[in-house]
Amino acid sequence: MQAFIYDFLFIVTSIFILFKAIGYGIYEVKELQNKSGGIFVIVFSFLVVIFFDIIILLK
């Protein structure tokens, strides 16, 4: 049960961080006119969160 709680907290925290990174990527695109940087931030953060969550769930 304790491992499930830690896994759940990790996933919720990683999703929160993902939303923050997506917000920063949108800020890069709209305010700084840096489309490639904003898209890279969004895609990279999405891939990192997905792969880490898969590793945590399969451990």
N, C-alpha and C positions, 0 to 999 in steps of 0.2 A: 504494500500500500504506500509506503514511504517513497519508493522509487517512482510510482505513478504520479505522486504529487510533485516531485522534483522535475519529472519529464513535462508535466503540464505547465508548471511555472516557467520552465525553460522555453517551451514553445510560445507561451503567451508573451514572454519578454522579447523573444526574437521577432515575433509579429509586430510588436510595438516599435522595435528598432527599425524594422522594415518600413513601416509607415512613416517614420521620421526621415528615413533615407529617401523614400519616394517624394516626400514633401520638399526635401532639399533638391532633388533632381528636377522637380517642377519649377522651383525657384531659379535654378540654373538656366533652364530653358526660357522662362518668361522674362525674368528681370535682367539677367546678365547676357542674354542672347547667345548662350553657349549650348547649342543643341547637341553636339556630339558629347560634351561633358555631362550634360544632364541625362542623356540616354544611357551613357556608360554607367553612371552612378546608379540608375534605376535597375538596369539589367544585372550589374555586378552584385548589388545588394540582394536582389531577388535570388540569384543563383547561390550565393553564400548562405542565405537563410534556408533555402530549400535543402541544400546538401547537408548542412549541419543538423537540421531537423531529421533528415533521413538517417544520418549516422546515430543520433541520439535514440531514435525509435528502434533501430536494428541492433543496438549494442547488446 
